[in-house]
């Protein structure tokens, strides 16, 4: 628990001191990629198989609790939840993501411009 609190504060310090933070999330079956940028507040969803892209504007990032973040649309409706637990997974590779993400009933992994994914050994 103490490590989670330290990671959360370190992440918030980096985000607060940086001009912008971006996130990239990956899911398997269906193969979906999400990209979110705190500066533009745009969320891009790309369906890899069909190549369809959808952009949602005005998306905000908020803190729910230590290590738990939420993406909300303009009407304050929850879109996704990111949990900083260093246990995120795309479901196929041996890549470990700093964030586990829940989006439209799917669970995947996210990295950010401050916290990168790593290959598990």
C-alpha positions in Angstrom: 0.0 0.0 0.0 2.8 2.4 0.9 4.5 1.8 -2.6 1.1 2.5 -4.3 0.8 5.8 -2.5 4.4 6.7 -3.4 3.8 5.8 -7.1 0.6 7.8 -7.1 2.3 10.9 -5.8 5.3 10.5 -8.1 2.9 10.2 -11.0 1.0 13.2 -10.0 4.2 15.2 -9.6 5.3 14.3 -13.1 1.8 15.1 -14.5 1.5 18.3 -12.6 5.0 19.6 -13.6 4.7 18.5 -17.3 2.9 20.4 -19.9 0.8 17.5 -21.0 0.5 13.8 -20.3 -0.6 11.2 -22.8 -1.8 7.6 -22.3 -1.8 4.7 -24.7 -4.0 1.7 -23.8 -4.2 -1.7 -25.6 -6.8 -4.4 -25.5 -7.0 -7.8 -27.2 -10.1 -9.4 -28.7 -11.4 -7.0 -29.8 -8.1 -5.4 -30.8 -8.7 -1.8 -29.7 -6.2 0.9 -29.0 -7.0 4.1 -27.0 -4.9 7.3 -26.9 -5.7 10.1 -24.5 -3.9 13.4 -24.2 -4.5 15.7 -21.2 -3.7 18.8 -23.1 -6.2 18.4 -26.0 -8.6 16.3 -23.8 -9.2 14.1 -26.8 -9.7 10.3 -26.6 -9.0 8.4 -29.7 -10.4 4.9 -30.1 -9.0 2.8 -32.9 -10.4 -0.6 -33.8 -7.3 -2.3 -35.3 -9.0 -5.0 -37.5 -11.4 -2.7 -39.3 -9.3 0.5 -39.0 -12.3 2.5 -37.6 -11.3 5.6 -35.5 -13.5 7.5 -33.2 -12.5 10.7 -31.4 -14.3 11.9 -28.2 -13.5 15.5 -27.3 -13.7 17.1 -23.9 -12.6 14.1 -21.9 -11.1 14.9 -18.5 -8.8 12.9 -16.2 -9.7 12.9 -12.5 -8.4 11.1 -9.4 -10.8 8.8 -7.6 -8.4 7.5 -5.0 -4.7 6.7 -4.5 -3.6 5.1 -7.7 -7.1 5.1 -9.3 -7.9 7.6 -12.1 -11.0 8.1 -14.2 -11.7 9.4 -17.7 -15.0 11.3 -18.0 -16.8 12.8 -20.9 -18.3 16.3 -21.0 -21.4 15.2 -19.2 -19.3 13.8 -16.4 -20.1 10.2 -17.4 -17.3 7.7 -16.6 -15.6 6.4 -19.8 -12.7 4.4 -18.3 -10.9 3.7 -15.1 -7.1 3.4 -14.9 -5.5 1.7 -11.9 -1.8 2.3 -11.2 -0.9 -1.2 -10.1 2.0 -2.2 -12.5 -0.2 -5.2 -13.5 -1.8 -4.0 -16.7 -1.9 -6.5 -19.6 -2.9 -6.4 -23.2 -3.9 -10.1 -22.9 -1.5 -11.5 -25.4 2.1 -10.3 -25.0 4.5 -10.5 -22.1 4.4 -6.7 -21.7 3.5 -5.3 -18.3 1.8 -1.9 -18.2 1.9 0.5 -15.3 -1.9 0.9 -15.5 -4.7 -1.6 -15.7 -7.6 -0.1 -17.6 -11.3 -0.9 -17.7 -13.1 0.4 -20.8 -16.5 -0.8 -22.2 -16.3 -4.0 -20.2 -12.8 -4.8 -21.4 -9.7 -5.0 -19.3 -6.3 -4.0 -20.8 -3.1 -2.2 -20.1 -1.9 1.4 -20.4 1.3 3.2 -20.4 1.8 7.0 -20.2 4.4 9.4 -21.4 5.7 9.4 -17.8 5.3 5.7 -17.0 6.4 3.2 -19.7 5.4 -0.4 -20.2 8.1 -3.1 -19.7 8.7 -6.5 -21.2 8.3 -9.2 -18.5 11.0 -11.8 -18.3 
